């Protein structure tokens, strides 16, 4: 069964285009090393919940929006192998410091897929 890395991150609204350009490069890097898919989505209908919500989870500020993304792999083992290659890739090393995000507020994790329809 496939494996998924998921991410939720705050991005300054005036930097969404820069984020998109950098994320497209990142997606190309992940795919070139074997990821099955790479998806980036920007908030459109994401209410600020009373107790929990995507905006609350990343402590979004008024000048920010939320980006939700995921990467799919064949398996956890493949994910670990691919991520090691991605982190060593010179295209990524240069870009990490250029991403317009506050990485301390990013939420991320790996998930075993239950099913996909």
N, CA, C and O atoms as a MOPAC input file, in Angstrom:
PM7 MOZYME 1SCF
protein

 N      0.84500 1    -1.18100 1     0.00000 1
 C      0.00000 1     0.00000 1     0.00000 1
 C      0.88700 1     1.23900 1     0.00000 1
 O      1.97700 1     1.22200 1     0.57300 1
 N      0.43700 1     2.29200 1    -0.62600 1
 C      1.19900 1     3.52900 1    -0.75300 1
 C      1.42800 1     4.19900 1     0.59900 1
 O      0.77200 1     3.88100 1     1.59100 1
 N      2.36100 1     5.11800 1     0.61100 1
 C      2.70700 1     5.88600 1     1.79800 1
 C      2.63600 1     7.36200 1     1.42900 1
 O      2.96900 1     7.73800 1     0.30500 1
 N      2.20000 1     8.20600 1     2.37600 1
 C      1.99300 1     9.62200 1     2.10200 1
 C      2.68200 1    10.47200 1     3.15500 1
 O      2.55700 1    10.21000 1     4.35100 1
 N      3.41600 1    11.49700 1     2.70800 1
 C      3.89100 1    12.55700 1     3.58900 1
 C      2.93600 1    13.72300 1     3.41900 1
 O      2.66100 1    14.12900 1     2.29000 1
 N      2.42100 1    14.27500 1     4.52200 1
 C      1.50600 1    15.40100 1     4.46000 1
 C      2.09600 1    16.60700 1     5.15800 1
 O      2.85200 1    16.47400 1     6.12100 1
 N      1.74100 1    17.80100 1     4.66000 1
 C      2.28400 1    19.05600 1     5.17900 1
 C      1.18900 1    20.11600 1     5.23300 1
 O      0.34400 1    20.19000 1     4.34100 1
 N      1.20600 1    20.93300 1     6.28000 1
 C      0.37700 1    22.12500 1     6.37100 1
 C      1.32100 1    23.24000 1     6.80300 1
 O      2.03000 1    23.11100 1     7.80100 1
 N      1.32500 1    24.34900 1     6.03800 1
 C      2.29800 1    25.41100 1     6.30000 1
 C      1.67700 1    26.78000 1     6.03400 1
 O      0.91500 1    26.94200 1     5.08100 1
 N      2.00300 1    27.77700 1     6.88300 1
 C      1.54600 1    29.13700 1     6.61300 1
 C      2.47700 1    29.79600 1     5.59500 1
 O      3.69700 1    29.64400 1     5.66000 1
 N      1.88000 1    30.52800 1     4.65900 1
 C      2.65500 1    31.23300 1     3.62600 1
 C      2.13600 1    32.66600 1     3.54700 1
 O      0.92400 1    32.87400 1     3.48500 1
 N      3.02600 1    33.65600 1     3.54800 1
 C      2.56000 1    35.03800 1     3.36900 1
 C      1.78800 1    35.16000 1     2.05100 1
 O      2.22700 1    34.66500 1     1.01300 1
 N      0.63100 1    35.82800 1     2.11000 1
 C     -0.20800 1    35.96000 1     0.92200 1
 C      0.53600 1    36.59900 1    -0.24000 1
 O      0.32800 1    36.22800 1    -1.39500 1
 N      1.39400 1    37.55100 1     0.06100 1
 C      2.12500 1    38.22900 1    -1.01600 1
 C      3.32200 1    37.41400 1    -1.51800 1
 O      4.05300 1    37.85500 1    -2.40500 1
 N      3.51400 1    36.22800 1    -0.94600 1
 C      4.62000 1    35.35500 1    -1.36000 1
 C      4.14200 1    34.03100 1    -1.94600 1
 O      4.95300 1    33.13800 1    -2.19400 1
 N      2.84100 1    33.89400 1    -2.16900 1
 C      2.30000 1    32.63100 1    -2.67500 1
 C      2.90600 1    32.27700 1    -4.03000 1
 O      3.20900 1    31.11000 1    -4.27900 1
 N      3.08800 1    33.25800 1    -4.90400 1
 C      3.66900 1    32.97400 1    -6.21600 1
 C      5.11500 1    32.49600 1    -6.08000 1
 O      5.52700 1    31.57200 1    -6.78200 1
 N      5.87800 1    33.10600 1    -5.19600 1
 C      7.26200 1    32.66900 1    -4.94800 1
 C      7.24900 1    31.25200 1    -4.40200 1
 O      8.02200 1    30.40200 1    -4.84400 1
 N      6.35800 1    30.99600 1    -3.42800 1
 C      6.23500 1    29.64800 1    -2.87100 1
 C      5.90500 1    28.65500 1    -3.97900 1
 O      6.50100 1    27.58000 1    -4.04900 1
 N      4.96600 1    29.00600 1    -4.83500 1
 C      4.55600 1    28.11600 1    -5.92600 1
 C      5.74100 1    27.77700 1    -6.82700 1
 O      5.92700 1    26.61800 1    -7.19800 1
 N      6.53000 1    28.77000 1    -7.17500 1
 C      7.70500 1    28.54200 1    -8.03100 1
 C      8.70800 1    27.61000 1    -7.36000 1
 O      9.23100 1    26.69400 1    -7.99500 1
 N      8.97200 1    27.84200 1    -6.09300 1
 C      9.92300 1    26.99500 1    -5.34600 1
 C      9.35900 1    25.59100 1    -5.15500 1
 O     10.08600 1    24.60500 1    -5.28300 1
 N      8.06900 1    25.49800 1    -4.85100 1
 C      7.44500 1    24.19300 1    -4.63900 1
 C      7.42400 1    23.37900 1    -5.93100 1
 O      7.55100 1    22.15500 1    -5.89800 1
 N      7.26600 1    24.05100 1    -7.05900 1
 C      7.29900 1    23.33200 1    -8.34100 1
 C      8.67300 1    22.69300 1    -8.54900 1
 O      8.76900 1    21.55600 1    -9.01000 1
 N      9.72300 1    23.41800 1    -8.21200 1
 C     11.07800 1    22.86100 1    -8.30100 1
 C     11.20600 1    21.67300 1    -7.35100 1
 O     11.73000 1    20.62300 1    -7.72100 1
 N     10.71600 1    21.85400 1    -6.11200 1
 C     10.77500 1    20.76500 1    -5.13000 1
 C     10.03100 1    19.54500 1    -5.64700 1
 O     10.50800 1    18.41800 1    -5.51300 1
 N      8.86300 1    19.76800 1    -6.23700 1
 C      8.09800 1    18.65700 1    -6.78900 1
 C      8.86000 1    17.92100 1    -7.87300 1
 O      8.83900 1    16.69200 1    -7.93300 1
 N      9.53200 1    18.67700 1    -8.73100 1
 C     10.35200 1    18.04900 1    -9.77600 1
 C     11.47200 1    17.21200 1    -9.16900 1
 O     11.80000 1    16.13600 1    -9.66900 1
 N     12.05400 1    17.72000 1    -8.08400 1
 C     13.13300 1    16.97600 1    -7.41300 1
 C     12.57500 1    15.67500 1    -6.83200 1
 O     13.13500 1    14.60300 1    -7.06100 1
 N     11.47400 1    15.76900 1    -6.08100 1
 C     10.88700 1    14.55900 1    -5.48900 1
 C     10.51500 1    13.54100 1    -6.56800 1
 O     10.81100 1    12.35200 1    -6.44600 1
 N      9.86400 1    14.02400 1    -7.62100 1
 C      9.45500 1    13.10500 1    -8.69400 1
 C     10.67100 1    12.49200 1    -9.38600 1
 O     10.64200 1    11.31700 1    -9.75000 1
 N     11.72900 1    13.26400 1    -9.57100 1
 C     12.91500 1    12.72900 1   -10.24200 1
 C     13.59700 1    11.64700 1    -9.42100 1
 O     14.33600 1    10.82300 1    -9.96100 1
 N     13.35000 1    11.64900 1    -8.11600 1
 C     13.94300 1    10.62400 1    -7.24700 1
 C     12.97400 1     9.47700 1    -6.94600 1
 O     13.31200 1     8.56400 1    -6.19100 1
 N     11.75900 1     9.51900 1    -7.53800 1
 C     10.87700 1     8.36100 1    -7.41900 1
 C      9.53900 1     8.56700 1    -6.75100 1
 O      8.75900 1     7.61800 1    -6.66800 1
 N      9.23100 1     9.77100 1    -6.26300 1
 C      7.90800 1     9.99000 1    -5.67600 1
 C      6.84300 1     9.75000 1    -6.74000 1
 O      7.04600 1    10.06900 1    -7.91100 1
 N      5.70900 1     9.18700 1    -6.33200 1
 C      4.62900 1     8.90500 1    -7.27600 1
 C      3.85100 1    10.16300 1    -7.64200 1
 O      3.45100 1    10.33800 1    -8.79300 1
 N      3.63700 1    11.04200 1    -6.66000 1
 C      2.93700 1    12.29300 1    -6.91800 1
 C      3.38200 1    13.34300 1    -5.91700 1
 O      3.90400 1    13.03100 1    -4.84600 1
 N      3.16200 1    14.59600 1    -6.29200 1
 C      3.52400 1    15.73900 1    -5.45300 1
 C      2.42400 1    16.78000 1    -5.67000 1
 O      2.22800 1    17.24400 1    -6.79300 1
 N      1.70400 1    17.15200 1    -4.60400 1
 C      0.54200 1    18.03000 1    -4.72900 1
 C      0.67500 1    19.20900 1    -3.76200 1
 O      1.01300 1    19.02800 1    -2.59300 1
 N      0.40600 1    20.41100 1    -4.26000 1
 C      0.40000 1    21.63000 1    -3.44900 1
 C     -0.95400 1    22.30800 1    -3.62000 1
 O     -1.41600 1    22.48200 1    -4.74800 1
 N     -1.59600 1    22.69300 1    -2.52200 1
 C     -2.91100 1    23.33800 1    -2.56500 1
 C     -2.90100 1    24.55700 1    -1.64900 1
 O     -2.37200 1    24.50200 1    -0.53800 1
 N     -3.48900 1    25.65700 1    -2.12000 1
 C     -3.58600 1    26.86600 1    -1.30300 1
 C     -5.02500 1    27.00700 1    -0.80000 1
 O     -5.97800 1    26.68600 1    -1.51000 1
 N     -5.16300 1    27.48800 1     0.43100 1
 C     -6.47600 1    27.60500 1     1.07200 1
 C     -7.44100 1    28.43200 1     0.22900 1
 O     -7.08100 1    29.47300 1    -0.32000 1
 N     -8.66300 1    27.94800 1     0.14200 1
 C     -9.72200 1    28.65800 1    -0.56700 1
 C    -10.96300 1    28.75900 1     0.32100 1
 O    -11.55100 1    29.83300 1     0.44600 1
 N    -11.35300 1    27.66200 1     0.92600 1
 C    -12.51300 1    27.61700 1     1.81200 1
 C    -12.06800 1    26.94200 1     3.10100 1
 O    -12.40900 1    25.78800 1     3.35800 1
 N    -11.30500 1    27.67000 1     3.90800 1
 C    -10.67300 1    27.11100 1     5.10800 1
 C    -11.02000 1    28.01300 1     6.30200 1
 O    -10.26200 1    28.92500 1     6.63200 1
 N    -12.16300 1    27.75700 1     6.94300 1
 C    -12.58000 1    28.62600 1     8.05200 1
 C    -11.67700 1    28.49400 1     9.26900 1
 O    -11.05100 1    27.46100 1     9.50800 1
 N    -11.63700 1    29.57900 1    10.02400 1
 C    -10.90000 1    29.60200 1    11.28500 1
 C    -11.81200 1    28.99800 1    12.33700 1
 O    -12.77800 1    29.63500 1    12.75600 1
 N    -11.52200 1    27.78800 1    12.76600 1
 C    -12.38800 1    27.07100 1    13.69200 1
 C    -12.34200 1    27.59700 1    15.11000 1
 O    -11.38900 1    28.26800 1    15.50500 1
 N    -13.37700 1    27.28700 1    15.87400 1
 C    -13.42100 1    27.70300 1    17.27700 1
 C    -12.39200 1    26.97100 1    18.12200 1
 O    -11.79900 1    27.55000 1    19.03200 1
 N    -12.18300 1    25.69500 1    17.81700 1
 C    -11.24900 1    24.89200 1    18.60500 1
 C    -10.05800 1    24.43400 1    17.76700 1
 O     -8.90800 1    24.59400 1    18.17500 1
 N    -10.33600 1    23.86600 1    16.60000 1
 C     -9.26500 1    23.40300 1    15.72100 1
 C     -9.58500 1    23.78600 1    14.27800 1
 O    -10.74600 1    23.95600 1    13.90700 1
 N     -8.55000 1    23.91600 1    13.48900 1
 C     -8.69300 1    24.20600 1    12.06300 1
 C     -7.29300 1    24.26100 1    11.46000 1
 O     -6.29600 1    24.31300 1    12.18000 1
 N     -7.23400 1    24.24900 1    10.14500 1
 C     -5.92800 1    24.40400 1     9.50200 1
 C     -5.27800 1    25.73300 1     9.89700 1
 O     -4.10000 1    25.73500 1    10.25500 1
 N     -6.00000 1    26.87100 1     9.84800 1
 C     -5.35100 1    28.12300 1    10.24700 1
 C     -4.86000 1    28.11200 1    11.69900 1
 O     -3.76800 1    28.60300 1    11.98600 1
 N     -5.65400 1    27.55700 1    12.60500 1
 C     -5.22400 1    27.49300 1    14.00700 1
 C     -3.99900 1    26.58900 1    14.16600 1
 O     -3.09100 1    26.88100 1    14.94400 1
 N     -3.99300 1    25.50200 1    13.42300 1
 C     -2.91900 1    24.52200 1    13.58300 1
 C     -1.54400 1    25.11900 1    13.28900 1
 O     -0.55300 1    24.73500 1    13.91000 1
 N     -1.48400 1    26.06500 1    12.33800 1
 C     -0.19100 1    26.66000 1    11.97400 1
 C     -0.09100 1    28.11200 1    12.43300 1
 O      0.79900 1    28.84700 1    12.00400 1
 N     -1.01000 1    28.51900 1    13.31000 1
 C     -1.01900 1    29.86900 1    13.87200 1
 C     -0.94000 1    30.92700 1    12.77100 1
 O     -0.12300 1    31.84600 1    12.83300 1
 N     -1.80900 1    30.78200 1    11.76000 1
 C     -1.78700 1    31.69100 1    10.62300 1
 C     -2.07100 1    33.12700 1    11.08100 1
 O     -2.91700 1    33.37100 1    11.94100 1
 N     -1.33900 1    34.05900 1    10.48100 1
 C     -1.49700 1    35.48600 1    10.76800 1
 C     -2.39400 1    36.09400 1     9.68800 1
 O     -2.57600 1    35.48600 1     8.63400 1
 N     -2.95500 1    37.27800 1     9.93000 1
 C     -3.86600 1    37.87800 1     8.94300 1
 C     -3.25500 1    38.03900 1     7.54700 1
 O     -3.97200 1    37.97000 1     6.54900 1
 N     -1.97000 1    38.24700 1     7.47300 1
 C     -1.30900 1    38.44100 1     6.17800 1
 C     -0.84200 1    37.12600 1     5.54400 1
 O     -0.12000 1    37.13500 1     4.54800 1
 N     -1.25700 1    36.00000 1     6.12400 1
 C     -0.84500 1    34.68600 1     5.63100 1
 C     -2.04900 1    33.87300 1     5.16200 1
 O     -3.20000 1    34.18400 1     5.46700 1
 N     -1.74000 1    32.83600 1     4.42000 1
 C     -2.72300 1    31.84200 1     4.02800 1
 C     -2.14100 1    30.47300 1     4.36000 1
 O     -0.98400 1    30.36900 1     4.76700 1
 N     -2.93300 1    29.43300 1     4.18900 1
 C     -2.49600 1    28.07700 1     4.50600 1
 C     -2.27500 1    27.29800 1     3.21200 1
 O     -3.08100 1    27.36100 1     2.28400 1
 N     -1.17000 1    26.56900 1     3.17300 1
 C     -0.89700 1    25.64700 1     2.07000 1
 C     -0.92000 1    24.23200 1     2.63200 1
 O     -0.32100 1    23.94700 1     3.67000 1
 N     -1.61400 1    23.36300 1     1.93400 1
 C     -1.74900 1    21.94700 1     2.29700 1
 C     -1.13800 1    21.15700 1     1.15000 1
 O     -1.48900 1    21.36800 1    -0.01000 1
 N     -0.23300 1    20.25600 1     1.46900 1
 C      0.41700 1    19.50200 1     0.40200 1
 C      0.68600 1    18.07400 1     0.83700 1
 O      0.68400 1    17.75200 1     2.02600 1
 N      0.91700 1    17.22200 1    -0.16200 1
 C      1.25900 1    15.83900 1     0.13300 1
 C      2.08100 1    15.25200 1    -0.99900 1
 O      2.01700 1    15.68700 1    -2.14900 1
 N      2.85100 1    14.24800 1    -0.62300 1
 C      3.70400 1    13.50500 1    -1.55900 1
 C      3.38900 1    12.03300 1    -1.35900 1
 O      3.30100 1    11.56500 1    -0.22400 1
 N      3.21800 1    11.29900 1    -2.45100 1
 C      2.93500 1     9.86900 1    -2.32600 1
 C      4.11700 1     9.04400 1    -2.81000 1
 O      4.85600 1     9.43800 1    -3.71100 1
 N      4.26500 1     7.89600 1    -2.18400 1
 C      5.35400 1     6.96100 1    -2.46100 1
 C      4.79500 1     5.54700 1    -2.54600 1
 O      3.66200 1     5.29800 1    -2.13500 1
 N      5.57500 1     4.63700 1    -3.07100 1
 C      5.16100 1     3.23200 1    -3.13300 1
 C      5.03900 1     2.61700 1    -1.74100 1
 O      4.15700 1     1.79400 1    -1.49300 1
 N      5.93900 1     3.02700 1    -0.82500 1
 C      5.97700 1     2.42500 1     0.51100 1
 C      6.76700 1     3.33400 1     1.44600 1
 O      7.40000 1     4.29500 1     1.00800 1
 N      6.72300 1     3.02100 1     2.73400 1
 C      7.52400 1     3.77900 1     3.71100 1
 C      9.01100 1     3.62400 1     3.40200 1
 O      9.77000 1     4.58900 1     3.48400 1
 N      9.41900 1     2.41900 1     3.04800 1
 C     10.82900 1     2.18000 1     2.72400 1
 C     11.25800 1     3.04800 1     1.54200 1
 O     12.32400 1     3.66200 1     1.57700 1
 N     10.42200 1     3.09900 1     0.48600 1
 C     10.74300 1     3.92600 1    -0.68100 1
 C     10.77700 1     5.40200 1    -0.28500 1
 O     11.63800 1     6.15000 1    -0.74800 1
 N      9.84500 1     5.81800 1     0.56900 1
 C      9.81800 1     7.20600 1     1.03400 1
 C     11.11900 1     7.57400 1     1.71900 1
 O     11.68400 1     8.63500 1     1.45600 1
 N     11.60100 1     6.69700 1     2.60200 1
 C     12.84300 1     6.97500 1     3.31600 1
 C     14.01900 1     7.06700 1     2.35300 1
 O     14.87500 1     7.93900 1     2.50200 1
 N     14.06900 1     6.17900 1     1.36900 1
 C     15.14500 1     6.19900 1     0.37400 1
 C     15.06900 1     7.47200 1    -0.47700 1
 O     16.08400 1     8.13100 1    -0.70500 1
 N     13.88200 1     7.81000 1    -0.93700 1
 C     13.69000 1     8.98800 1    -1.78000 1
 C     14.01700 1    10.26400 1    -1.00700 1
 O     14.70400 1    11.14100 1    -1.53100 1
 N     13.53600 1    10.37700 1     0.22900 1
 C     13.80300 1    11.58500 1     1.00500 1
 C     15.28400 1    11.77600 1     1.27700 1
 O     15.75800 1    12.91100 1     1.31500 1
 N     16.02000 1    10.70000 1     1.46700 1
 C     17.47100 1    10.81900 1     1.65600 1
 C     18.11500 1    11.40300 1     0.40100 1
 O     19.00500 1    12.24900 1     0.49300 1
 N     17.67000 1    10.95700 1    -0.76100 1
 C     18.20000 1    11.48700 1    -2.02400 1
 C     17.79700 1    12.94600 1    -2.22000 1
 O     18.60100 1    13.76700 1    -2.66200 1
 N     16.55500 1    13.25800 1    -1.89000 1
 C     16.06400 1    14.63300 1    -2.04200 1
 C     16.86700 1    15.58000 1    -1.15400 1
 O     17.28300 1    16.64700 1    -1.60500 1
 N     17.08500 1    15.20200 1     0.09100 1
 C     17.80700 1    16.07400 1     1.01700 1
 C     19.26200 1    16.28100 1     0.60100 1
 O     19.86800 1    17.28900 1     0.96700 1
 N     19.82800 1    15.35000 1    -0.15400 1
 C     21.20400 1    15.47800 1    -0.63700 1
 C     21.28000 1    16.16900 1    -1.99700 1
 O     22.37100 1    16.49000 1    -2.46800 1
 N     20.14100 1    16.39600 1    -2.62300 1
 C     20.10700 1    16.97900 1    -3.96400 1
 C     20.47000 1    18.46300 1    -3.89700 1
 O     19.86800 1    19.20500 1    -3.12000 1
 N     21.44400 1    18.90800 1    -4.69800 1
 C     21.86600 1    20.30800 1    -4.65400 1
 C     20.73900 1    21.29200 1    -4.98200 1
 O     20.76200 1    22.42900 1    -4.51100 1
 N     19.76400 1    20.87500 1    -5.77500 1
 C     18.64100 1    21.76500 1    -6.08900 1
 C     17.84200 1    22.10300 1    -4.83700 1
 O     17.30200 1    23.20300 1    -4.71900 1
 N     17.76600 1    21.16200 1    -3.90700 1
 C     17.00200 1    21.38800 1    -2.68000 1
 C     17.81200 1    22.16100 1    -1.64900 1
 O     17.28100 1    23.03000 1    -0.95800 1
 N     19.07800 1    21.84800 1    -1.54900 1
 C     19.91600 1    22.50800 1    -0.54100 1
 C     19.87200 1    24.02100 1    -0.71000 1
 O     19.74800 1    24.75300 1     0.27300 1
 N     19.97200 1    24.48800 1    -1.93600 1
 C     19.96000 1    25.92200 1    -2.19400 1
 C     18.58900 1    26.52900 1    -1.91700 1
 O     18.49700 1    27.67900 1    -1.48900 1
 N     17.54600 1    25.78400 1    -2.15300 1
 C     16.19400 1    26.31500 1    -2.06400 1
 C     15.65200 1    26.40100 1    -0.64300 1
 O     14.79800 1    27.24600 1    -0.37400 1
 N     16.11000 1    25.57100 1     0.26100 1
 C     15.54400 1    25.54200 1     1.61700 1
 C     15.54900 1    26.92600 1     2.26100 1
 O     14.57800 1    27.30100 1     2.91700 1
 N     16.61200 1    27.67900 1     2.08600 1
 C     16.69300 1    28.99900 1     2.70800 1
 C     15.90000 1    30.05200 1     1.94800 1
 O     15.71900 1    31.16100 1     2.44900 1
 N     15.42700 1    29.73100 1     0.75700 1
 C     14.69400 1    30.68900 1    -0.06300 1
 C     13.17700 1    30.54100 1     0.04500 1
 O     12.44400 1    31.38200 1    -0.47400 1
 N     12.69600 1    29.49800 1     0.70100 1
 C     11.24700 1    29.29200 1     0.81500 1
 C     10.66200 1    30.35900 1     1.74400 1
 O     11.17000 1    30.57200 1     2.84500 1
 N      9.58800 1    31.03200 1     1.29900 1
 C      8.99100 1    32.10800 1     2.10900 1
 C      8.02600 1    31.57000 1     3.16800 1
 O      6.84500 1    31.91900 1     3.17700 1
 N      8.53500 1    30.72000 1     4.05700 1
 C      7.67900 1    30.11500 1     5.08300 1
 C      8.36800 1    30.17500 1     6.43800 1
 O      9.58200 1    30.35700 1     6.53100 1
 N      7.57600 1    30.02100 1     7.47000 1
 C      8.09300 1    29.85600 1     8.82300 1
 C      8.02800 1    28.36300 1     9.13400 1
 O      6.99100 1    27.85600 1     9.56000 1
 N      9.12800 1    27.67300 1     8.92100 1
 C      9.17500 1    26.23000 1     9.08600 1
 C      8.85200 1    25.75800 1    10.49100 1
 O      8.48000 1    24.60000 1    10.68100 1
 N      8.98700 1    26.63600 1    11.48200 1
 C      8.67800 1    26.25700 1    12.85900 1
 C      7.18500 1    26.02700 1    13.06000 1
 O      6.78000 1    25.34000 1    13.99700 1
 N      6.36600 1    26.60400 1    12.17600 1
 C      4.91900 1    26.44700 1    12.29800 1
 C      4.37300 1    25.41900 1    11.31500 1
 O      3.16200 1    25.20800 1    11.25400 1
 N      5.23600 1    24.78900 1    10.55800 1
 C      4.79600 1    23.75800 1     9.62200 1
 C      4.43400 1    22.49000 1    10.39100 1
 O      5.10100 1    22.11500 1    11.35500 1
 N      3.36900 1    21.84400 1     9.94400 1
 C      2.98300 1    20.53900 1    10.48100 1
 C      3.26400 1    19.52400 1     9.38300 1
 O      2.92900 1    19.75400 1     8.22100 1
 N      3.87200 1    18.41100 1     9.74200 1
 C      4.17500 1    17.39000 1     8.73800 1
 C      4.20000 1    16.02900 1     9.38400 1
 O      4.36100 1    15.90700 1    10.59900 1
 N      4.04000 1    15.01100 1     8.57400 1
 C      4.12300 1    13.65000 1     9.08100 1
 C      3.89500 1    12.65400 1     7.97700 1
 O      3.40500 1    12.99400 1     6.90000 1
 N      4.25900 1    11.40500 1     8.25900 1
 C      4.08800 1    10.31300 1     7.31500 1
 C      2.90200 1     9.44500 1     7.69500 1
 O      2.64200 1     9.19800 1     8.87300 1
 N      2.18400 1     8.98500 1     6.66600 1
 C      0.94800 1     8.23500 1     6.90600 1
 C      0.90000 1     6.99800 1     6.01900 1
 O      1.21400 1     7.04500 1     4.82900 1
 N      0.49800 1     5.88900 1     6.63700 1
 C      0.18900 1     4.68200 1     5.85800 1
 C     -1.20200 1     4.87500 1     5.26700 1
 O     -2.13200 1     5.26800 1     5.97100 1
 N     -1.34100 1     4.60200 1     3.98800 1
 C     -2.62700 1     4.77100 1     3.34500 1
 C     -3.55500 1     3.62900 1     3.75300 1
 O     -3.17900 1     2.45900 1     3.67900 1
 N     -4.77000 1     3.97400 1     4.18600 1
 C     -5.76600 1     2.96400 1     4.50600 1
 C     -6.39800 1     2.42700 1     3.22200 1
 O     -6.50900 1     1.21700 1     3.03000 1
 N     -6.80600 1     3.34000 1     2.35200 1
 C     -7.32500 1     2.96200 1     1.04100 1
 C     -7.41800 1     4.22200 1     0.18700 1
 O     -7.32900 1     5.33800 1     0.70000 1
 N     -7.59600 1     4.03700 1    -1.10000 1
 C     -7.75800 1     5.12900 1    -2.04500 1
 C     -8.82700 1     4.71800 1    -3.03900 1
 O     -8.77300 1     3.61500 1    -3.58400 1
 N     -9.79100 1     5.58100 1    -3.28100 1
 C    -10.87800 1     5.27600 1    -4.21300 1
 C    -10.66600 1     6.01700 1    -5.52200 1
 O    -11.47600 1     5.89200 1    -6.44000 1

